[in-house]
């Protein structure tokens, strides 16, 4: 996984579904393949995932595994 050093600002992406709200998450893909995720309201706290972990997470989200019943 990538280091927790400062991620360049141009790497962070926010969903277009977020709109003008600031209650979203942002995702950044680093050169080493690591994925960083942060809350737009607390940009200092972030999670780091390896490419395979991120792929499993996004696949599960697309399949609805995290949806409320």
Jmol script that loads the backbone (N, CA, C; Angstrom):
load data "model"
ATOM      1  N   UNK A   1       0.829  -1.172   0.000  1.00  0.00           N
ATOM      2  CA  UNK A   1       0.000   0.000   0.000  1.00  0.00           C
ATOM      3  C   UNK A   1       0.873   1.235   0.000  1.00  0.00           C
ATOM      4  N   UNK A   2       0.280   2.344  -0.408  1.00  0.00           N
ATOM      5  CA  UNK A   2       1.007   3.597  -0.479  1.00  0.00           C
ATOM      6  C   UNK A   2       1.257   4.178   0.904  1.00  0.00           C
ATOM      7  N   UNK A   3       2.160   5.128   0.957  1.00  0.00           N
ATOM      8  CA  UNK A   3       2.454   5.782   2.220  1.00  0.00           C
ATOM      9  C   UNK A   3       1.360   6.798   2.520  1.00  0.00           C
ATOM     10  N   UNK A   4       1.390   7.302   3.740  1.00  0.00           N
ATOM     11  CA  UNK A   4       0.410   8.313   4.132  1.00  0.00           C
ATOM     12  C   UNK A   4       0.975   9.718   3.954  1.00  0.00           C
ATOM     13  N   UNK A   5       1.998   9.868   3.125  1.00  0.00           N
ATOM     14  CA  UNK A   5       2.508  11.193   2.826  1.00  0.00           C
ATOM     15  C   UNK A   5       1.432  11.966   2.077  1.00  0.00           C
ATOM     16  N   UNK A   6       1.635  13.252   1.942  1.00  0.00           N
ATOM     17  CA  UNK A   6       0.644  14.103   1.289  1.00  0.00           C
ATOM     18  C   UNK A   6       0.354  13.628  -0.126  1.00  0.00           C
ATOM     19  N   UNK A   7      -0.903  13.395  -0.409  1.00  0.00           N
ATOM     20  CA  UNK A   7      -1.354  13.027  -1.743  1.00  0.00           C
ATOM     21  C   UNK A   7      -1.548  14.308  -2.536  1.00  0.00           C
ATOM     22  N   UNK A   8      -1.007  14.390  -3.746  1.00  0.00           N
ATOM     23  CA  UNK A   8      -1.178  15.617  -4.534  1.00  0.00           C
ATOM     24  C   UNK A   8      -2.656  15.962  -4.703  1.00  0.00           C
ATOM     25  N   UNK A   9      -3.005  17.251  -4.545  1.00  0.00           N
ATOM     26  CA  UNK A   9      -4.416  17.664  -4.619  1.00  0.00           C
ATOM     27  C   UNK A   9      -5.108  17.277  -5.917  1.00  0.00           C
ATOM     28  N   UNK A  10      -4.378  17.235  -7.023  1.00  0.00           N
ATOM     29  CA  UNK A  10      -5.018  16.908  -8.302  1.00  0.00           C
ATOM     30  C   UNK A  10      -5.361  15.436  -8.423  1.00  0.00           C
ATOM     31  N   UNK A  11      -4.957  14.610  -7.477  1.00  0.00           N
ATOM     32  CA  UNK A  11      -5.282  13.182  -7.510  1.00  0.00           C
ATOM     33  C   UNK A  11      -6.645  12.873  -6.909  1.00  0.00           C
ATOM     34  N   UNK A  12      -7.141  13.745  -6.037  1.00  0.00           N
ATOM     35  CA  UNK A  12      -8.395  13.479  -5.342  1.00  0.00           C
ATOM     36  C   UNK A  12      -9.580  13.666  -6.270  1.00  0.00           C
ATOM     37  N   UNK A  13     -10.506  12.696  -6.251  1.00  0.00           N
ATOM     38  CA  UNK A  13     -11.718  12.738  -7.074  1.00  0.00           C
ATOM     39  C   UNK A  13     -12.931  12.563  -6.172  1.00  0.00           C
ATOM     40  N   UNK A  14     -13.969  13.324  -6.477  1.00  0.00           N
ATOM     41  CA  UNK A  14     -15.225  13.262  -5.738  1.00  0.00           C
ATOM     42  C   UNK A  14     -16.323  12.864  -6.706  1.00  0.00           C
ATOM     43  N   UNK A  15     -17.254  12.073  -6.255  1.00  0.00           N
ATOM     44  CA  UNK A  15     -18.364  11.653  -7.096  1.00  0.00           C
ATOM     45  C   UNK A  15     -19.170  12.864  -7.562  1.00  0.00           C
ATOM     46  N   UNK A  16     -19.617  12.809  -8.804  1.00  0.00           N
ATOM     47  CA  UNK A  16     -20.481  13.874  -9.320  1.00  0.00           C
ATOM     48  C   UNK A  16     -21.831  13.859  -8.598  1.00  0.00           C
ATOM     49  N   UNK A  17     -22.175  12.748  -7.998  1.00  0.00           N
ATOM     50  CA  UNK A  17     -23.429  12.650  -7.237  1.00  0.00           C
ATOM     51  C   UNK A  17     -23.358  13.418  -5.924  1.00  0.00           C
ATOM     52  N   UNK A  18     -22.184  13.813  -5.531  1.00  0.00           N
ATOM     53  CA  UNK A  18     -21.998  14.566  -4.295  1.00  0.00           C
ATOM     54  C   UNK A  18     -22.605  15.956  -4.412  1.00  0.00           C
ATOM     55  N   UNK A  19     -22.566  16.534  -5.599  1.00  0.00           N
ATOM     56  CA  UNK A  19     -23.117  17.868  -5.803  1.00  0.00           C
ATOM     57  C   UNK A  19     -22.368  18.913  -4.997  1.00  0.00           C
ATOM     58  N   UNK A  20     -23.102  19.863  -4.455  1.00  0.00           N
ATOM     59  CA  UNK A  20     -22.491  20.949  -3.690  1.00  0.00           C
ATOM     60  C   UNK A  20     -22.252  20.553  -2.233  1.00  0.00           C
ATOM     61  N   UNK A  21     -22.735  19.390  -1.854  1.00  0.00           N
ATOM     62  CA  UNK A  21     -22.577  18.925  -0.478  1.00  0.00           C
ATOM     63  C   UNK A  21     -21.102  18.704  -0.157  1.00  0.00           C
ATOM     64  N   UNK A  22     -20.755  18.906   1.103  1.00  0.00           N
ATOM     65  CA  UNK A  22     -19.392  18.627   1.521  1.00  0.00           C
ATOM     66  C   UNK A  22     -19.341  17.363   2.372  1.00  0.00           C
ATOM     67  N   UNK A  23     -20.428  16.594   2.404  1.00  0.00           N
ATOM     68  CA  UNK A  23     -20.483  15.379   3.192  1.00  0.00           C
ATOM     69  C   UNK A  23     -20.233  14.149   2.337  1.00  0.00           C
ATOM     70  N   UNK A  24     -19.119  14.119   1.657  1.00  0.00           N
ATOM     71  CA  UNK A  24     -18.813  13.027   0.729  1.00  0.00           C
ATOM     72  C   UNK A  24     -17.454  12.424   1.040  1.00  0.00           C
ATOM     73  N   UNK A  25     -17.085  11.444   0.271  1.00  0.00           N
ATOM     74  CA  UNK A  25     -15.732  10.908   0.334  1.00  0.00           C
ATOM     75  C   UNK A  25     -15.026  11.226  -0.976  1.00  0.00           C
ATOM     76  N   UNK A  26     -13.704  11.280  -0.899  1.00  0.00           N
ATOM     77  CA  UNK A  26     -12.880  11.490  -2.082  1.00  0.00           C
ATOM     78  C   UNK A  26     -11.923  10.317  -2.195  1.00  0.00           C
ATOM     79  N   UNK A  27     -11.551   9.991  -3.415  1.00  0.00           N
ATOM     80  CA  UNK A  27     -10.680   8.855  -3.695  1.00  0.00           C
ATOM     81  C   UNK A  27      -9.512   9.334  -4.543  1.00  0.00           C
ATOM     82  N   UNK A  28      -8.311   8.818  -4.241  1.00  0.00           N
ATOM     83  CA  UNK A  28      -7.126   9.153  -5.026  1.00  0.00           C
ATOM     84  C   UNK A  28      -6.370   7.874  -5.345  1.00  0.00           C
ATOM     85  N   UNK A  29      -5.987   7.714  -6.607  1.00  0.00           N
ATOM     86  CA  UNK A  29      -5.163   6.573  -7.014  1.00  0.00           C
ATOM     87  C   UNK A  29      -3.728   7.074  -7.136  1.00  0.00           C
ATOM     88  N   UNK A  30      -2.806   6.419  -6.432  1.00  0.00           N
ATOM     89  CA  UNK A  30      -1.405   6.821  -6.436  1.00  0.00           C
ATOM     90  C   UNK A  30      -0.628   6.044  -7.494  1.00  0.00           C
ATOM     91  N   UNK A  31       0.566   6.515  -7.786  1.00  0.00           N
ATOM     92  CA  UNK A  31       1.377   5.888  -8.829  1.00  0.00           C
ATOM     93  C   UNK A  31       1.713   4.432  -8.527  1.00  0.00           C
ATOM     94  N   UNK A  32       1.810   4.082  -7.244  1.00  0.00           N
ATOM     95  CA  UNK A  32       2.138   2.697  -6.878  1.00  0.00           C
ATOM     96  C   UNK A  32       0.913   1.782  -6.886  1.00  0.00           C
ATOM     97  N   UNK A  33      -0.262   2.330  -7.284  1.00  0.00           N
ATOM     98  CA  UNK A  33      -1.478   1.538  -7.365  1.00  0.00           C
ATOM     99  C   UNK A  33      -2.339   1.609  -6.117  1.00  0.00           C
ATOM    100  N   UNK A  34      -1.805   2.170  -5.029  1.00  0.00           N
ATOM    101  CA  UNK A  34      -2.584   2.289  -3.798  1.00  0.00           C
ATOM    102  C   UNK A  34      -3.745   3.253  -4.014  1.00  0.00           C
ATOM    103  N   UNK A  35      -4.817   3.032  -3.281  1.00  0.00           N
ATOM    104  CA  UNK A  35      -5.993   3.885  -3.326  1.00  0.00           C
ATOM    105  C   UNK A  35      -6.150   4.521  -1.954  1.00  0.00           C
ATOM    106  N   UNK A  36      -6.229   5.837  -1.906  1.00  0.00           N
ATOM    107  CA  UNK A  36      -6.483   6.548  -0.659  1.00  0.00           C
ATOM    108  C   UNK A  36      -7.912   7.062  -0.679  1.00  0.00           C
ATOM    109  N   UNK A  37      -8.569   6.994   0.474  1.00  0.00           N
ATOM    110  CA  UNK A  37      -9.944   7.448   0.630  1.00  0.00           C
ATOM    111  C   UNK A  37      -9.979   8.383   1.833  1.00  0.00           C
ATOM    112  N   UNK A  38     -10.672   9.528   1.664  1.00  0.00           N
ATOM    113  CA  UNK A  38     -10.800  10.468   2.775  1.00  0.00           C
ATOM    114  C   UNK A  38     -12.193  11.083   2.779  1.00  0.00           C
ATOM    115  N   UNK A  39     -12.585  11.576   3.940  1.00  0.00           N
ATOM    116  CA  UNK A  39     -13.843  12.295   4.122  1.00  0.00           C
ATOM    117  C   UNK A  39     -13.594  13.753   3.769  1.00  0.00           C
ATOM    118  N   UNK A  40     -14.505  14.374   3.032  1.00  0.00           N
ATOM    119  CA  UNK A  40     -14.314  15.767   2.650  1.00  0.00           C
ATOM    120  C   UNK A  40     -14.355  16.709   3.849  1.00  0.00           C
ATOM    121  N   UNK A  41     -14.930  16.254   4.957  1.00  0.00           N
ATOM    122  CA  UNK A  41     -15.009  17.096   6.152  1.00  0.00           C
ATOM    123  C   UNK A  41     -13.828  16.888   7.089  1.00  0.00           C
ATOM    124  N   UNK A  42     -13.031  15.852   6.867  1.00  0.00           N
ATOM    125  CA  UNK A  42     -11.835  15.576   7.683  1.00  0.00           C
ATOM    126  C   UNK A  42     -10.763  15.029   6.756  1.00  0.00           C
ATOM    127  N   UNK A  43     -10.119  15.908   6.016  1.00  0.00           N
ATOM    128  CA  UNK A  43      -9.194  15.470   4.967  1.00  0.00           C
ATOM    129  C   UNK A  43      -7.878  14.925   5.507  1.00  0.00           C
ATOM    130  N   UNK A  44      -7.604  15.079   6.799  1.00  0.00           N
ATOM    131  CA  UNK A  44      -6.362  14.546   7.350  1.00  0.00           C
ATOM    132  C   UNK A  44      -6.465  13.052   7.641  1.00  0.00           C
ATOM    133  N   UNK A  45      -7.660  12.580   7.970  1.00  0.00           N
ATOM    134  CA  UNK A  45      -7.864  11.155   8.225  1.00  0.00           C
ATOM    135  C   UNK A  45      -8.128  10.474   6.897  1.00  0.00           C
ATOM    136  N   UNK A  46      -7.374   9.421   6.604  1.00  0.00           N
ATOM    137  CA  UNK A  46      -7.590   8.710   5.351  1.00  0.00           C
ATOM    138  C   UNK A  46      -7.271   7.230   5.510  1.00  0.00           C
ATOM    139  N   UNK A  47      -7.871   6.462   4.649  1.00  0.00           N
ATOM    140  CA  UNK A  47      -7.633   5.025   4.586  1.00  0.00           C
ATOM    141  C   UNK A  47      -6.833   4.737   3.324  1.00  0.00           C
ATOM    142  N   UNK A  48      -6.014   3.696   3.370  1.00  0.00           N
ATOM    143  CA  UNK A  48      -5.246   3.292   2.192  1.00  0.00           C
ATOM    144  C   UNK A  48      -5.553   1.826   1.894  1.00  0.00           C
ATOM    145  N   UNK A  49      -5.789   1.537   0.625  1.00  0.00           N
ATOM    146  CA  UNK A  49      -6.104   0.190   0.168  1.00  0.00           C
ATOM    147  C   UNK A  49      -5.141  -0.207  -0.945  1.00  0.00           C
ATOM    148  N   UNK A  50      -4.829  -1.485  -1.009  1.00  0.00           N
ATOM    149  CA  UNK A  50      -4.107  -2.001  -2.155  1.00  0.00           C
ATOM    150  C   UNK A  50      -5.082  -2.164  -3.310  1.00  0.00           C
ATOM    151  N   UNK A  51      -4.580  -2.300  -4.527  1.00  0.00           N
ATOM    152  CA  UNK A  51      -5.463  -2.418  -5.699  1.00  0.00           C
ATOM    153  C   UNK A  51      -6.456  -3.582  -5.598  1.00  0.00           C
ATOM    154  N   UNK A  52      -6.014  -4.738  -5.099  1.00  0.00           N
ATOM    155  CA  UNK A  52      -6.919  -5.890  -5.001  1.00  0.00           C
ATOM    156  C   UNK A  52      -8.003  -5.668  -3.942  1.00  0.00           C
ATOM    157  N   UNK A  53      -7.617  -5.061  -2.808  1.00  0.00           N
ATOM    158  CA  UNK A  53      -8.604  -4.747  -1.765  1.00  0.00           C
ATOM    159  C   UNK A  53      -9.657  -3.780  -2.300  1.00  0.00           C
ATOM    160  N   UNK A  54      -9.211  -2.763  -3.030  1.00  0.00           N
ATOM    161  CA  UNK A  54     -10.130  -1.770  -3.575  1.00  0.00           C
ATOM    162  C   UNK A  54     -11.072  -2.401  -4.592  1.00  0.00           C
ATOM    163  N   UNK A  55     -10.562  -3.275  -5.422  1.00  0.00           N
ATOM    164  CA  UNK A  55     -11.386  -3.950  -6.434  1.00  0.00           C
ATOM    165  C   UNK A  55     -12.458  -4.795  -5.759  1.00  0.00           C
ATOM    166  N   UNK A  56     -12.086  -5.524  -4.699  1.00  0.00           N
ATOM    167  CA  UNK A  56     -13.076  -6.334  -3.973  1.00  0.00           C
ATOM    168  C   UNK A  56     -14.152  -5.437  -3.359  1.00  0.00           C
ATOM    169  N   UNK A  57     -13.723  -4.313  -2.766  1.00  0.00           N
ATOM    170  CA  UNK A  57     -14.684  -3.402  -2.158  1.00  0.00           C
ATOM    171  C   UNK A  57     -15.650  -2.851  -3.206  1.00  0.00           C
ATOM    172  N   UNK A  58     -15.142  -2.356  -4.324  1.00  0.00           N
ATOM    173  CA  UNK A  58     -16.030  -1.772  -5.333  1.00  0.00           C
ATOM    174  C   UNK A  58     -16.928  -2.829  -5.960  1.00  0.00           C
ATOM    175  N   UNK A  59     -16.418  -4.044  -6.153  1.00  0.00           N
ATOM    176  CA  UNK A  59     -17.265  -5.127  -6.672  1.00  0.00           C
ATOM    177  C   UNK A  59     -18.407  -5.421  -5.699  1.00  0.00           C
ATOM    178  N   UNK A  60     -18.082  -5.510  -4.396  1.00  0.00           N
ATOM    179  CA  UNK A  60     -19.116  -5.767  -3.394  1.00  0.00           C
ATOM    180  C   UNK A  60     -20.147  -4.640  -3.354  1.00  0.00           C
ATOM    181  N   UNK A  61     -19.685  -3.395  -3.462  1.00  0.00           N
ATOM    182  CA  UNK A  61     -20.614  -2.258  -3.456  1.00  0.00           C
ATOM    183  C   UNK A  61     -21.539  -2.311  -4.671  1.00  0.00           C
ATOM    184  N   UNK A  62     -20.997  -2.635  -5.827  1.00  0.00           N
ATOM    185  CA  UNK A  62     -21.813  -2.726  -7.046  1.00  0.00           C
ATOM    186  C   UNK A  62     -22.850  -3.833  -6.945  1.00  0.00           C
ATOM    187  N   UNK A  63     -22.520  -4.899  -6.208  1.00  0.00           N
ATOM    188  CA  UNK A  63     -23.444  -6.018  -6.042  1.00  0.00           C
ATOM    189  C   UNK A  63     -24.449  -5.779  -4.934  1.00  0.00           C
ATOM    190  N   UNK A  64     -24.362  -4.621  -4.248  1.00  0.00           N
ATOM    191  CA  UNK A  64     -25.333  -4.295  -3.211  1.00  0.00           C
ATOM    192  C   UNK A  64     -25.071  -4.906  -1.866  1.00  0.00           C
ATOM    193  N   UNK A  65     -23.883  -5.422  -1.615  1.00  0.00           N
ATOM    194  CA  UNK A  65     -23.589  -6.087  -0.347  1.00  0.00           C
ATOM    195  C   UNK A  65     -23.634  -5.150   0.844  1.00  0.00           C
ATOM    196  N   UNK A  66     -23.539  -3.846   0.626  1.00  0.00           N
ATOM    197  CA  UNK A  66     -23.551  -2.888   1.725  1.00  0.00           C
ATOM    198  C   UNK A  66     -24.873  -2.134   1.824  1.00  0.00           C
ATOM    199  N   UNK A  67     -25.833  -2.474   0.978  1.00  0.00           N
ATOM    200  CA  UNK A  67     -27.139  -1.808   0.994  1.00  0.00           C
ATOM    201  C   UNK A  67     -27.904  -2.180   2.261  1.00  0.00           C
ATOM    202  N   UNK A  68     -28.654  -1.228   2.763  1.00  0.00           N
ATOM    203  CA  UNK A  68     -29.527  -1.514   3.900  1.00  0.00           C
ATOM    204  C   UNK A  68     -30.713  -2.326   3.419  1.00  0.00           C
ATOM    205  N   UNK A  69     -31.181  -3.259   4.266  1.00  0.00           N
ATOM    206  CA  UNK A  69     -32.337  -4.090   3.860  1.00  0.00           C
ATOM    207  C   UNK A  69     -33.612  -3.277   3.705  1.00  0.00           C
TER     208      UNK A  69
END
end "model"
wireframe off; spacefill off
backbone 0.3
color backbone group
